[in-house]
Amino acid sequence: MAHGPVIVIETPRLRFRPLTVEDADELQALYSDPEVMRFFEGLRSREQVLMEIEEAKRSYQRLGFYLWAAIHKPDRRFIGRCGLLPQSIEGRRELEVAYMLARPYWGRGLGTEAARAIKAHAFTRLHCARLISLIAPGNEASVRVAEKNGMRYVKEVTLNGYVDRMYVVEATGGLTDLLP
Ligand SMILES: CC(C)(COP(=O)(O)OP(=O)(O)OC[C@H]1O[C@@H](n2cnc3c(N)ncnc32)[C@H](O)[C@@H]1OP(=O)(O)O)[C@@H](O)C(=O)NCCC(=O)NCCS
């Protein structure tokens, strides 16, 4: 009997599942849109995309999370990659809520839906104590998503030579804060 992929998180409009090598074309298309990549360094080569998918597979095994494929339920399309990225910030281990969606799907509340569901997953299923988002100066859409995800601005940090603004949320709120 055929089995579908493991669904890690489900929201009203989105499904998150592990990335596979079959996502390479879609992922590369996402990384080839200069608007999507406006606040990221450089566009990604095929090799980099495949390396990222390999890294994701290692992390699923080792940690149980990483970036996942975001599938838009109404049309079943791959529309982005979102998830949890381990980061080391000033010597402290942090977990970042990361989100990136294809441009045609912007402005419909999907970024917020994704970020909230990932936060709820991290707090309730993975028992994380604190989450961050690292946002390039000027990325207002991402700032709004972070704010709507209950995050507050803490400080500027330098990561790989780039200045980012760090937003934080701690798992101290009531259960209602965690509802997607
Ligand atoms: C960030 C991103 C995921 C947001 O996705 P989205 O689905 O459009 O976000 P939402 O529809 O949930 O909108 C969230 C809020 O941001 C606001 N917003 C969206 N685009 C905006 C923009 N360009 N400038 C200012 N505010 C913006 C929306 O109005 C909404 O706020 P509101 O509810 O108060 O009106 C999407 O823009 C994206 O993938 N960008 C490229 C990758 C990226 O930069 N990722 C973040 C890296 S830190």
The ligand as a MOL file (V3000), in Angstrom:
LIG
                    3D

  0  0  0     0  0            999 V3000
M  V30 BEGIN CTAB
M  V30 COUNTS 48 50 0 0 0
M  V30 BEGIN ATOM
M  V30 1 C 7.8310 37.2720 5.0490 0
M  V30 2 C 6.7510 36.5280 4.2660 0
M  V30 3 C 6.8080 35.0410 4.6280 0
M  V30 4 C 5.3960 37.0990 4.6840 0
M  V30 5 O 4.4040 36.2850 4.1250 0
M  V30 6 P 2.8970 36.7560 3.8890 0
M  V30 7 O 2.1030 35.5160 3.7180 0
M  V30 8 O 2.8190 37.7630 2.8090 0
M  V30 9 O 2.5710 37.4280 5.2850 0
M  V30 10 P 1.1010 37.7420 5.8250 0
M  V30 11 O 0.1160 37.7950 4.7230 0
M  V30 12 O 0.8570 36.8030 6.9700 0
M  V30 13 O 1.2840 39.2240 6.3560 0
M  V30 14 C 1.7890 39.4940 7.6060 0
M  V30 15 C 1.7370 40.9860 7.8660 0
M  V30 16 O 2.7600 41.6510 7.1250 0
M  V30 17 C 2.2020 42.7310 6.3980 0
M  V30 18 N 2.9960 42.8810 5.1830 0
M  V30 19 C 3.0710 42.0160 4.1650 0
M  V30 20 N 3.9370 42.4900 3.2430 0
M  V30 21 C 4.4030 43.6750 3.7100 0
M  V30 22 C 5.3290 44.6290 3.2270 0
M  V30 23 N 5.9750 44.4490 2.0680 0
M  V30 24 N 5.5710 45.7180 3.9700 0
M  V30 25 C 4.9490 45.8970 5.1570 0
M  V30 26 N 4.0530 45.0220 5.6700 0
M  V30 27 C 3.7890 43.9170 4.9530 0
M  V30 28 C 0.7780 42.3120 6.1500 0
M  V30 29 O -0.0210 43.4400 5.8870 0
M  V30 30 C 0.4370 41.6340 7.4560 0
M  V30 31 O 0.1830 42.5550 8.4750 0
M  V30 32 P -1.3110 42.9450 8.9120 0
M  V30 33 O -1.9960 41.6620 9.2180 0
M  V30 34 O -1.0890 43.8170 10.0660 0
M  V30 35 O -1.9040 43.6030 7.7250 0
M  V30 36 C 6.9270 36.7130 2.7400 0
M  V30 37 O 6.9200 38.0820 2.4600 0
M  V30 38 C 8.2000 36.0950 2.1980 0
M  V30 39 O 8.2770 34.8990 1.9510 0
M  V30 40 N 9.2380 36.9480 1.9640 0
M  V30 41 C 10.4910 36.5120 1.3820 0
M  V30 42 C 11.3220 35.6580 2.3210 0
M  V30 43 C 11.6350 36.4110 3.6010 0
M  V30 44 O 12.0560 37.5500 3.5830 0
M  V30 45 N 11.4420 35.6920 4.7170 0
M  V30 46 C 11.6970 36.2150 6.0310 0
M  V30 47 C 13.1240 36.1590 6.3460 0
M  V30 48 S 13.4860 36.8030 7.9690 0
M  V30 END ATOM
M  V30 BEGIN BOND
M  V30 1 1 1 2
M  V30 2 1 2 3
M  V30 3 1 2 4
M  V30 4 1 2 36
M  V30 5 1 4 5
M  V30 6 1 5 6
M  V30 7 2 6 7
M  V30 8 1 6 8
M  V30 9 1 6 9
M  V30 10 1 9 10
M  V30 11 2 10 11
M  V30 12 1 10 12
M  V30 13 1 10 13
M  V30 14 1 13 14
M  V30 15 1 14 15
M  V30 16 1 15 16
M  V30 17 1 15 30
M  V30 18 1 16 17
M  V30 19 1 17 18
M  V30 20 1 17 28
M  V30 21 1 18 19
M  V30 22 1 18 27
M  V30 23 2 19 20
M  V30 24 1 20 21
M  V30 25 1 21 22
M  V30 26 2 21 27
M  V30 27 1 22 23
M  V30 28 2 22 24
M  V30 29 1 24 25
M  V30 30 2 25 26
M  V30 31 1 26 27
M  V30 32 1 28 29
M  V30 33 1 28 30
M  V30 34 1 30 31
M  V30 35 1 31 32
M  V30 36 2 32 33
M  V30 37 1 32 34
M  V30 38 1 32 35
M  V30 39 1 36 37
M  V30 40 1 36 38
M  V30 41 2 38 39
M  V30 42 1 38 40
M  V30 43 1 40 41
M  V30 44 1 41 42
M  V30 45 1 42 43
M  V30 46 2 43 44
M  V30 47 1 43 45
M  V30 48 1 45 46
M  V30 49 1 46 47
M  V30 50 1 47 48
M  V30 END BOND
M  V30 END CTAB
M  END
